[in-house]
Amino acid sequence: MITLYSWGTPNGNKLHIMLEELGDAYELVPINLGSGEQRAPEFLQINPNGKIPAIIDAYGPNGKPLALFESGAILIYLAEKTGRFLPDQPADRYRAMQWIMFQMGGVGPIFGQLHHFKASAPKPVPYAIERYTREGERLLKVLDDHLTNCDYLVGSQYSIADICTWPWVRSWVYTLNNSIEPWSNVVRWYQSIERRPAVVNAIEIYDRLRATGRR
């Protein structure tokens, strides 16, 4: 049994999607970021960095419990454990890894900073908003150019690279109130993933967590 510690954020939603895609039973433990539950001593024993998501796999390597944090690491772990959503061919496997790193080193931090300066900063900072908006648009163009001749980030295979990136593109639309219409290939990719039943379920979980704090 996987225990997932999460909340309604793009990084949390990656794991909601992955676990819904895998279709196995899991326990969701909400960590209410607004009330500071991520700083509770009990949670810091699982993730000393005090962020979501994190998991405990009761049946980890050698049948022993394993606690993991960082959404990318968790996605890779679950993909390798189940043999799903990570290509078998070495070249494609590394291509998946590169797009995961692209999201974690670029898309996530840039979109996150834009959200901070648009929604959380004590005073408007026009320079920061413009800077992060422009960089976000550049990253979307990188994705759009790549998706010109492929359905997913690794060719024809839906993978954890897509699962990793999709929630952040969704945040560009629904949290940052921006459009992805200028990037037609991103729109096509986004909509094809949005229709997946597991993704529909994951969004319901995301919305429920943000609205009530409980699944």
HELIX and SHEET records of a PDB file:
HELIX    1   1 PRO A   10  LEU A   22  1                                  13    
HELIX    2   2 GLU A   37  ARG A   39  5                                   3    
HELIX    3   3 PRO A   41  ILE A   46  1                                   6    
HELIX    4   4 PRO A   61  GLY A   63  5                                   3    
HELIX    5   5 SER A   71  THR A   82  1                                  12    
HELIX    6   6 PRO A   90  PHE A  102  1                                  13    
HELIX    7   7 GLN A  103  VAL A  107  3                                   5    
HELIX    8   8 GLY A  108  HIS A  115  1                                   8    
HELIX    9   9 HIS A  116  SER A  120  3                                   5    
HELIX   10  10 PRO A  126  HIS A  146  1                                  21    
HELIX   11  11 LEU A  147  ASN A  149  5                                   3    
HELIX   12  12 ILE A  160  TYR A  174  1                                  15    
HELIX   13  13 SER A  184  GLU A  194  1                                  11    
HELIX   14  14 PRO A  197  THR A  212  1                                  16    
SHEET    1   A 4 TYR A  26  PRO A  30  0                                        
SHEET    2   A 4 ILE A   2  SER A   6  1                                        
SHEET    3   A 4 ALA A  54  ASP A  57 -1                                        
SHEET    4   A 4 LEU A  66  PHE A  69 -1                                        
END                                                                             
